[in-house]
């Protein structure tokens, strides 16, 4: 596996790769992950959950930094690939290192396109031919949502791009005892598990909060951090909702089931989204979800497990949340949400499909040889 970020980094892509790799190790496979030295103090090599993790230099969290990292990580990936049956590139910056590592060996490459970075750059006259090349070179292309898969097909019409929703470790993400006490039993608690970047739309939730609280007694917690935090805290003050809104910052991954289980409804006001791992994790904890009608969110949500609202529309968000809170069905929605995740998006099902792909590619390579 090649992935720019890996735990202790927090995010949907990071969780996806960790749980997929851990499941592969649990089934007897040897997994190496090449990733970045993204935080001070991380060792260049460690074993996490049986996964051998190798970290190389990351000069910056931007396009130039990711490109430089891709080049600098290639020698380590190439060395590890000598004994690899499959190379798996997890998102854009991982594809070129896998292509280079493959040279002279014929090791099959699987790519997965996860994020809004792909969707944004797909319209660029600079990036579009690069993506076309990446899609054609890979032996199997995966996309984290039907939207990403459709964009990939538009770029390279002759190439198959399989939509495969990310999975959740449903043995870990399940309803547990709440870790946050209830100060007022009659007050609903909303949770917004979002990193504080503009694409995640937290601003629109904060703008909706006065409208929601005028009708229903609520409080909200935002779990996540990012460059917009100071601006969002200032906005909450201007709107007079600081007494109903808590910015918790980033919470350790292991604490998330207890935090999610402390809430009545999870909110995802995204402006762009592939498939939200955090939304699936909330559902796995029996928490219904209200989310923007964008990206892959409509693929996992409907009225049986929550509701959708229009993106960048605080009034639509407020109406939707009020209807859910007043509908008297939160518990039933949560139960159905977990059932749906277990049936369709468990990490075990995700691992099954990955192994089918890997084994088919290895068999094809041996047949040709």
Order of alpha helices (4+ residues) and beta strands (2+ residues): alpha-beta-beta-beta-alpha-beta-alpha-beta-alpha-alpha-beta-alpha-beta-beta-alpha-beta-alpha-beta-alpha-beta-alpha-beta-alpha-beta-alpha-alpha-alpha
